[in-house]
Amino acid sequence: MKKRPGFVSATGIVAAVVLLAGVAVWALASGDAMFSPGGLNAETRAATVGGATSAGGVMALGGVATHDQLRDDCSACHPAPLSSQTMADRCLACHKGIAGQIDAGKGLHGHLAGTRSSPICRGCHPEHHGPHGALTNLDVATFPHDATGFSLRSHRRTDGGAKSTCAGCHPGGYETFDQAVCTDCHAKIDAQFMSRHRAAYGEDCLACHDGTGRDGAGFDHSKTSFPLTGKHAKVACPDCHASAQSRSDLQQTPHDCYSCHAKDDKHDGAYGRQCEDCHKTSAWDDVTFEHSVFPLDHGSEERKATCQTCHPSGTDTYTCYGCHEHTTSNVLAQHEGRSLTELQDCVRCHPGGRQAQD
């Protein structure tokens, strides 16, 4: 006869039946309470986070005003295990204002949801912490503020050294933001700078600044397509980025020399717009153009030519006529059998201004 396990006995079976009966009685007496990790929030006030208040904390479906009113209907928040819905879907079924933000991709929740494939409400909004438990669990250190388009990397502390709070930038509620907060705060740090900055670039701080500090005092121009060298490094930003009102305006500032230096062009455009061919950023008058292919003095000290002597119409073209004995008739006579058209590019045969070379 096969021996049965020691725990299978009449006493063990009776104990198991008694235990199950006790659990059943407790379940009938307490309803769903035995499965709940804690009471639901019973407050109707808006949530406060970091001193800033949310105006969207009230339920908006079927007259339900608090989570606690749903305590007898777990399925209102918890879909069945095999359901295609998520808890976030159940949240948004009640919080229709938030659902509208997400659908439109606008507002705080619209920006946050845009960083995920699907919303996860409980990552920021815990429950079952009792009738007075916090429904929002965030602070400046943990909130993913970068997802809103503005980083807090350079705003962890105030100018006085105190830890930043949500209310410091969002006194009217964390779902709204008035950019006057930026100008008021930074004016306390440097009033003269802010006065000049606002006059040059306007009031829309967020059009250029993203909170990382990259577009502020620490901006590294050498990482752009136009590194600042020589005297360019000392030029004030508004001198080149005049009237820029957005990041796009800053990026579209002309990179060519002539756009800024046309007023300094003593040649009146006669030598083109490639100023860098002759001028350096060390100084506008520091001209170092090399004319080694065709010496300006033709190898002689007798006569010095100016740019206009050979380039009366600009540096893109040149002529040898009008200098020495180079008249049209003399040139034709010395090049018998050649048309005048063939004789326009003298340097092709006279690279140094001397006799023709084989």
TIMARLUM-973688 format. One line per 3 residues: their letters; for each residue x, y, z of C-alpha. Coordinates in nm, 4 decimals, padded with zeros to 6 digits, always signed. Layout:
<keros>
A = X,Y,Z ~ ...
</keros>
This chain:
<keros>
MKK = +00.0000,+00.0000,+00.0000 ~ +00.1366,+00.3416,-00.1024 ~ +00.2176,+00.5643,+00.1917
RPG = +00.0414,+00.9056,+00.1822 ~ +00.2262,+01.2330,+00.2666 ~ +00.2351,+01.3260,+00.6337
FVS = +00.0557,+01.6620,+00.5807 ~ -00.2474,+01.4873,+00.4322 ~ -00.4456,+01.3875,+00.7361
ATG = -00.7936,+01.4245,+00.8760 ~ -00.6721,+01.7054,+01.1021 ~ -00.5025,+01.8869,+00.8135
IVA = -00.8085,+01.8629,+00.5952 ~ -01.0352,+01.9972,+00.8704 ~ -00.7920,+02.2889,+00.9321
AVV = -00.7895,+02.3788,+00.5628 ~ -01.1684,+02.3760,+00.5427 ~ -01.1952,+02.5969,+00.8527
LLA = -00.9402,+02.8446,+00.7061 ~ -01.1187,+02.8682,+00.3718 ~ -01.4512,+02.9166,+00.5452
GVA = -01.3009,+03.1984,+00.7514 ~ -01.1658,+03.3712,+00.4405 ~ -01.5036,+03.3407,+00.2695
VWA = -01.6831,+03.4900,+00.5706 ~ -01.4315,+03.7781,+00.5843 ~ -01.4722,+03.8429,+00.2110
LAS = -01.8503,+03.8543,+00.2418 ~ -01.8320,+04.0831,+00.5429 ~ -01.5710,+04.3280,+00.4073
GDA = -01.6576,+04.3314,+00.0392 ~ -01.3566,+04.4319,-00.1745 ~ -01.1694,+04.5889,+00.1176
MFS = -00.9527,+04.2842,+00.1753 ~ -00.8081,+04.3201,-00.1751 ~ -00.7476,+04.6976,-00.1562
PGG = -00.3971,+04.8287,-00.0783 ~ -00.5512,+05.1337,+00.0909 ~ -00.8271,+05.3907,+00.0888
LNA = -00.8917,+05.6188,-00.2101 ~ -00.8570,+05.9969,-00.2107 ~ -01.1732,+06.1727,-00.0926
ETR = -01.0727,+06.5372,-00.1446 ~ -01.2211,+06.7669,-00.4084 ~ -00.9531,+07.0357,-00.3871
AAT = -00.7042,+07.0790,-00.6704 ~ -00.3693,+06.9117,-00.6289 ~ -00.0703,+07.1189,-00.5131
VGG = +00.2793,+07.0270,-00.6267 ~ +00.5874,+07.2268,-00.5280 ~ +00.3614,+07.5081,-00.4208
ATS = +00.1924,+07.5242,-00.7621 ~ -00.1717,+07.4244,-00.7993 ~ -00.3458,+07.2237,-01.0698
AGG = -00.6887,+07.3301,-01.1870 ~ -00.7575,+06.9959,-01.3508 ~ -00.7830,+06.7723,-01.0461
VMA = -01.1619,+06.7259,-01.0412 ~ -01.3332,+06.4258,-01.2006 ~ -01.5627,+06.4984,-01.4912
LGG = -01.7859,+06.2014,-01.5650 ~ -02.1249,+06.0989,-01.4313 ~ -02.1163,+06.3421,-01.1429
VAT = -01.8140,+06.1694,-00.9824 ~ -01.6102,+06.4296,-00.7927 ~ -01.3629,+06.2163,-00.5956
HDQ = -01.1875,+05.8827,-00.6361 ~ -01.3382,+05.7669,-00.3086 ~ -01.6830,+05.7593,-00.4691
LRD = -01.5527,+05.4747,-00.6855 ~ -01.4398,+05.2593,-00.3931 ~ -01.7093,+04.9996,-00.4574
DCS = -01.6340,+04.9744,-00.8294 ~ -01.2751,+04.8598,-00.8798 ~ -01.3372,+04.8056,-01.2511
ACH = -01.3804,+05.1824,-01.2940 ~ -01.0015,+05.2113,-01.2670 ~ -00.8755,+04.8532,-01.3055
PAP = -00.9610,+04.6772,-01.6336 ~ -00.9951,+04.3012,-01.6384 ~ -00.6676,+04.1061,-01.6758
LSS = -00.7438,+04.0025,-02.0339 ~ -00.8865,+04.3406,-02.1376 ~ -00.7181,+04.5404,-02.4162
QTM = -00.7618,+04.8555,-02.2079 ~ -00.5043,+04.9927,-01.9657 ~ -00.5440,+05.1775,-01.6382
ADR = -00.4506,+05.4958,-01.8253 ~ -00.7490,+05.4419,-02.0562 ~ -00.9760,+05.4262,-01.7516
CLA = -00.8184,+05.7406,-01.6076 ~ -00.8749,+05.9376,-01.9272 ~ -01.2354,+05.8178,-01.9488
CHK = -01.3008,+06.0348,-01.6423 ~ -01.0415,+06.3073,-01.6850 ~ -01.1719,+06.4245,-02.0194
GIA = -00.9892,+06.7569,-02.0076 ~ -00.6574,+06.5771,-01.9813 ~ -00.7607,+06.3381,-02.2580
GQI = -00.8295,+06.6393,-02.4806 ~ -00.4805,+06.7777,-02.4145 ~ -00.3207,+06.4467,-02.5070
DAG = -00.5274,+06.4076,-02.8247 ~ -00.4343,+06.7603,-02.9325 ~ -00.0708,+06.7241,-02.8244
KGL = -00.0990,+07.0469,-02.6284 ~ -00.0659,+07.1550,-02.2680 ~ +00.1412,+06.9878,-02.0001
HGH = -00.0043,+06.6389,-02.0410 ~ -00.0034,+06.6629,-02.4187 ~ +00.3729,+06.7262,-02.4190
LAG = +00.4420,+06.4539,-02.1640 ~ +00.2343,+06.1944,-02.3480 ~ +00.4184,+06.2791,-02.6690
TRS = +00.7351,+06.1259,-02.5247 ~ +00.5708,+05.7830,-02.4799 ~ +00.3935,+05.5350,-02.7024
SPI = +00.0995,+05.5407,-02.4587 ~ +00.0155,+05.7436,-02.1461 ~ +00.1136,+05.6054,-01.8030
CRG = -00.0757,+05.8140,-01.5501 ~ +00.0268,+05.6276,-01.2350 ~ +00.3921,+05.7140,-01.2891
CHP = +00.3132,+06.0600,-01.1516 ~ -00.0262,+06.0068,-00.9876 ~ -00.0338,+05.7417,-00.7096
EHH = -00.3513,+05.6272,-00.5289 ~ -00.4663,+05.4162,-00.2336 ~ -00.2803,+05.6397,+00.0114
GPH = -00.5938,+05.7174,+00.2081 ~ -00.8630,+05.9845,+00.1855 ~ -00.6077,+06.2654,+00.2194
GAL = -00.3197,+06.1057,+00.0281 ~ -00.1384,+06.3019,-00.2416 ~ -00.2558,+06.2304,-00.5948
TNL = +00.0510,+06.3857,-00.7529 ~ +00.4005,+06.2886,-00.6508 ~ +00.6497,+06.5179,-00.8226
DVA = +00.9189,+06.7717,-00.7456 ~ +01.1671,+06.9795,-00.9416 ~ +01.4347,+06.7102,-00.9084
TFP = +01.2281,+06.4224,-01.0489 ~ +00.9749,+06.5822,-01.2826 ~ +01.0677,+06.5138,-01.6521
HDA = +01.0540,+06.8824,-01.7391 ~ +01.2607,+06.8349,-02.0556 ~ +00.9552,+06.6714,-02.2115
TGF = +00.7753,+07.0067,-02.1980 ~ +01.0394,+07.1642,-02.4227 ~ +01.2156,+07.3501,-02.1399
SLR = +01.4887,+07.1905,-01.9331 ~ +01.5443,+07.2729,-01.5660 ~ +01.9135,+07.1887,-01.5972
SHR = +02.0170,+07.5489,-01.5351 ~ +01.7256,+07.6313,-01.3052 ~ +01.7750,+07.3925,-01.0144
RTD = +01.8304,+07.6814,-00.7759 ~ +01.7271,+08.0443,-00.7588 ~ +01.9755,+08.3300,-00.7929
GGA = +01.9818,+08.3416,-00.4119 ~ +02.0894,+07.9773,-00.3917 ~ +01.7590,+07.8375,-00.2653
KST = +01.6149,+07.5193,-00.4149 ~ +01.3741,+07.5994,-00.6977 ~ +01.0080,+07.5111,-00.6584
CAG = +00.7306,+07.4667,-00.9113 ~ +00.5494,+07.7716,-00.7703 ~ +00.8569,+07.9844,-00.8327
CHP = +00.7902,+07.9725,-01.2069 ~ +00.4214,+07.8754,-01.1988 ~ +00.2590,+08.1005,-00.9346
GGY = -00.0746,+08.0758,-01.1143 ~ -00.0743,+07.6950,-01.1386 ~ +00.1601,+07.4490,-01.3029
ETF = -00.0552,+07.4129,-01.6137 ~ +00.0096,+07.7754,-01.7108 ~ +00.3248,+07.9826,-01.7510
DQA = +00.3722,+08.3581,-01.7884 ~ +00.7067,+08.4501,-01.9463 ~ +00.7119,+08.7666,-01.7368
VCT = +00.8473,+08.5330,-01.4676 ~ +01.1649,+08.4949,-01.6772 ~ +01.2251,+08.8654,-01.7273
DCH = +01.1352,+08.9580,-01.3682 ~ +01.3688,+08.6951,-01.2246 ~ +01.6612,+08.7689,-01.4528
AKI = +01.6193,+09.1436,-01.4069 ~ +01.6966,+09.0872,-01.0376 ~ +02.0234,+08.9230,-01.1408
DAQ = +02.1304,+09.1880,-01.3938 ~ +01.8805,+09.4653,-01.4649 ~ +02.0954,+09.6460,-01.7232
FMS = +02.1594,+09.3310,-01.9221 ~ +01.7904,+09.2377,-01.9245 ~ +01.6949,+09.5866,-02.0382
RHR = +01.9320,+09.5618,-02.3345 ~ +01.8367,+09.2011,-02.4048 ~ +01.4636,+09.2727,-02.4130
AAY = +01.5195,+09.5734,-02.6380 ~ +01.7239,+09.3616,-02.8800 ~ +01.5263,+09.0360,-02.8797
GED = +01.1810,+09.1034,-02.7410 ~ +00.9775,+08.9355,-02.4659 ~ +00.9376,+08.5815,-02.6011
CLA = +01.2159,+08.4119,-02.4014 ~ +01.1085,+08.0584,-02.4922 ~ +01.1472,+08.1295,-02.8628
CHD = +01.5260,+08.1154,-02.8127 ~ +01.5961,+07.9619,-02.4720 ~ +01.5330,+07.5986,-02.3777
GTG = +01.6664,+07.6085,-02.0212 ~ +01.9837,+07.4129,-02.0911 ~ +02.2077,+07.7200,-02.0877
RDG = +02.3364,+07.6450,-02.4384 ~ +02.1748,+07.9603,-02.5768 ~ +02.2794,+08.1770,-02.2859
AGF = +02.6134,+08.2965,-02.1534 ~ +02.7648,+07.9529,-02.2078 ~ +02.6730,+07.9314,-02.5760
DHS = +02.9656,+07.7946,-02.7770 ~ +02.9681,+07.9598,-03.1194 ~ +03.2581,+07.7409,-03.2335
KTS = +03.0157,+07.4481,-03.2560 ~ +02.8086,+07.6278,-03.5192 ~ +02.8834,+07.6579,-03.8900
FPL = +03.0274,+08.0059,-03.8253 ~ +03.2998,+07.9998,-03.5558 ~ +03.3921,+08.3437,-03.4236
TGK = +03.7598,+08.4275,-03.4744 ~ +03.9675,+08.7431,-03.4525 ~ +03.7664,+09.0559,-03.3849
HAK = +03.4420,+08.8682,-03.4515 ~ +03.4831,+08.7051,-03.1090 ~ +03.4359,+09.0421,-02.9372
VAC = +03.1286,+09.1539,-03.1311 ~ +02.8090,+09.1841,-02.9265 ~ +02.5411,+08.9327,-03.0254
PDC = +02.2822,+09.1958,-03.1341 ~ +02.5333,+09.3472,-03.3778 ~ +02.5056,+09.0359,-03.5943
HAS = +02.1675,+08.9051,-03.4802 ~ +01.9818,+09.2337,-03.4996 ~ +01.6058,+09.2070,-03.4379
AQS = +01.6195,+08.8267,-03.4021 ~ +01.3023,+08.7182,-03.2248 ~ +01.3382,+08.3411,-03.2322
RSD = +01.5861,+08.0553,-03.2524 ~ +01.5106,+08.0336,-03.6238 ~ +01.5969,+08.4020,-03.6682
LQQ = +01.9303,+08.3449,-03.4944 ~ +02.0122,+08.0490,-03.7172 ~ +01.9181,+08.2355,-04.0361
TPH = +02.1578,+08.5228,-03.9743 ~ +02.3669,+08.5669,-04.2940 ~ +02.7113,+08.4050,-04.2804
DCY = +02.8710,+08.5976,-04.5675 ~ +03.1005,+08.8909,-04.4947 ~ +02.9342,+09.1342,-04.7324
SCH = +02.6030,+09.1297,-04.5491 ~ +02.7724,+09.3017,-04.2547 ~ +03.0668,+09.4749,-04.4222
AKD = +02.9026,+09.6319,-04.7277 ~ +02.9279,+09.9683,-04.5505 ~ +03.3050,+09.9180,-04.5187
DKH = +03.3566,+09.8289,-04.8837 ~ +03.5615,+10.1100,-05.0334 ~ +03.5415,+09.9310,-05.3677
DGA = +03.1623,+09.9818,-05.3872 ~ +03.1150,+09.6202,-05.4896 ~ +03.3565,+09.6431,-05.7822
YGR = +03.5574,+09.3449,-05.6572 ~ +03.2720,+09.1162,-05.5708 ~ +03.1392,+09.0060,-05.2334
QCE = +03.3994,+08.7485,-05.1342 ~ +03.5612,+08.9777,-04.8796 ~ +03.7491,+08.6867,-04.7225
DCH = +03.9617,+08.6561,-05.0385 ~ +04.1512,+08.9649,-04.9260 ~ +04.0433,+09.0484,-04.5711
KTS = +04.0951,+08.8644,-04.2441 ~ +03.8954,+08.8684,-03.9211 ~ +04.1998,+09.0006,-03.7347
AWD = +04.1315,+09.3456,-03.8838 ~ +03.9364,+09.4777,-04.1789 ~ +04.2429,+09.6668,-04.3088
DVT = +04.4709,+09.3660,-04.2721 ~ +04.4653,+09.2827,-04.6436 ~ +04.6878,+08.9941,-04.7424
FEH = +04.5837,+08.9103,-05.0971 ~ +04.8592,+08.7224,-05.2817 ~ +04.9040,+08.8209,-05.6478
SVF = +05.1877,+08.5759,-05.7144 ~ +05.0604,+08.4379,-06.0482 ~ +05.0746,+08.7774,-06.2134
PLD = +05.3128,+09.0168,-06.0296 ~ +05.1596,+09.3595,-05.9875 ~ +05.4843,+09.5289,-06.0885
HGS = +05.5461,+09.2959,-06.3849 ~ +05.8799,+09.2197,-06.2236 ~ +05.9871,+09.5835,-06.2316
EER = +06.0044,+09.8646,-05.9782 ~ +05.9320,+10.1265,-06.2422 ~ +05.5573,+10.1255,-06.2110
KAT = +05.3182,+09.9997,-05.9451 ~ +04.9718,+09.9035,-06.0624 ~ +04.6570,+09.9428,-05.8524
CQT = +04.3678,+09.6984,-05.8517 ~ +04.1622,+09.9313,-06.0715 ~ +04.4373,+09.9442,-06.3364
CHP = +04.3715,+09.5867,-06.4454 ~ +04.0276,+09.5316,-06.2914 ~ +03.8258,+09.8430,-06.3774
SGT = +03.5006,+09.6429,-06.3701 ~ +03.5747,+09.4195,-06.0713 ~ +03.8048,+09.1317,-05.9843
DTY = +03.5996,+08.8782,-06.1800 ~ +03.7441,+09.0195,-06.5051 ~ +04.0657,+09.1886,-06.6129
TCY = +04.2122,+09.3741,-06.9101 ~ +04.5618,+09.4544,-07.0324 ~ +04.4471,+09.7413,-07.2546
GCH = +04.5219,+10.0951,-07.1541 ~ +04.8500,+10.0102,-06.9878 ~ +05.1877,+10.0868,-07.1526
EHT = +05.1597,+10.0338,-07.5298 ~ +04.8712,+09.7901,-07.5016 ~ +04.6244,+09.9528,-07.7344
TSN = +04.3840,+09.7455,-07.9394 ~ +04.5662,+09.8204,-08.2667 ~ +04.9111,+09.7386,-08.1225
VLA = +04.7911,+09.4089,-07.9775 ~ +04.6300,+09.3032,-08.3080 ~ +04.9426,+09.3998,-08.4993
QHE = +05.1639,+09.1903,-08.2711 ~ +04.9328,+08.8883,-08.2975 ~ +04.8872,+08.8589,-08.6692
GRS = +04.6222,+08.6121,-08.7735 ~ +04.4387,+08.6243,-08.4368 ~ +04.0981,+08.7795,-08.3790
LTE = +04.0410,+09.0313,-08.1010 ~ +03.8163,+08.7797,-07.9231 ~ +04.1024,+08.5315,-07.9030
LQD = +04.3231,+08.7968,-07.7469 ~ +04.1074,+08.8754,-07.4446 ~ +04.2724,+08.6266,-07.2063
CVR = +04.6311,+08.7551,-07.2155 ~ +04.7456,+08.5653,-06.9047 ~ +04.6841,+08.2354,-07.0838
CHP = +04.9994,+08.2977,-07.2845 ~ +05.1673,+08.5643,-07.0691 ~ +05.1330,+08.4312,-06.7105
GGR = +05.3952,+08.6701,-06.5738 ~ +05.3220,+08.9687,-06.7942 ~ +05.6247,+08.9004,-07.0124
QAQ = +05.6821,+08.7497,-07.3553 ~ +05.4781,+08.4501,-07.4597 ~ +05.6012,+08.1197,-07.3232
D = +05.5827,+07.7780,-07.4876
</keros>
